[in-house]
Amino acid sequence: MAKTSGLAQQIYIHGSDLSGDVGAISNAGSPRPLLDVTPINKSAMERITGLSDGEISFTAYFNDASLMAHPVLSALPTTDVIITWLLGGSVGDVAAGLVAKQVNYDPSRGADGSLVITVQNLGAAGTPLEWLRTLSAGKITHSSASSSTGVDDSGSSSKGIVGYLQVVDIDSGTPTVIIQESSDNGVGDSWATILAFTAVANGAEPTAERKVATGAVERYLRITTTGSFSNLDMVVAYERGTAQDDVDLG
């Protein structure tokens, strides 16, 4: 990993690819309030952390084409939306994920003639913003049931895994997306399913899902798709659990 710019990024809102409409990410964070618990026998402040939160907010350009910024964002759904922001388009790139409520849809027309929309999304599922790694090289296509190349994470872990799936489009059928694990990239230790997302039928997309699995996770991971289908466009990202996470998946 190395220093990088903010060029060539992608963002997906519950399966909709809005990468070509979002002009700037204004905030992506996980703020934590500090609670004052200073007793009378202390001469300085004593604080502990309170509830974690999450936010991904951005500005977008007005686009009323099908599945673009205006029809997707102006709907202001009352249900949760799942957001995946990719900081690059290669396997292993950093990404951010959040299960959120979309708070607003605020277009503004500038004096220069510009028409932009500000959108704020706040954490809504009891989990903060999660920093992920991409298991897919940005948006990828499985034309039929298959497996992607295994990714080497240099070692196993013991605190579970969080997976984010964005299903952008399906030509036909009902695919199931699976994250599989192996200790040696399938050489002697066969691939086993650690996390299976809900099957999605053609016509139910765009959609997205966040899913977790507890316990140990082997060193190598890969994407596998099963079922009878054609041309599944998807994005998959994940995070291995750690001891300092807000939610313990051990």
Salt bridges, closest charged atoms under 4 A:
ASP17 OD2 - LYS139 NZ 3.11
ASP80 OD1 - LYS101 NZ 2.32
GLU130 OE2 - ARG210 NH2 2.83
ASP152 OD1 - ARG219 NE 2.61
ASP153 OD1 - ARG133 NH1 2.39
ASP153 OD2 - ARG240 NE 2.83
ASP246 OD2 - ARG32 NH2 2.58
ASP248 OD1 - LYS159 NZ 3.86
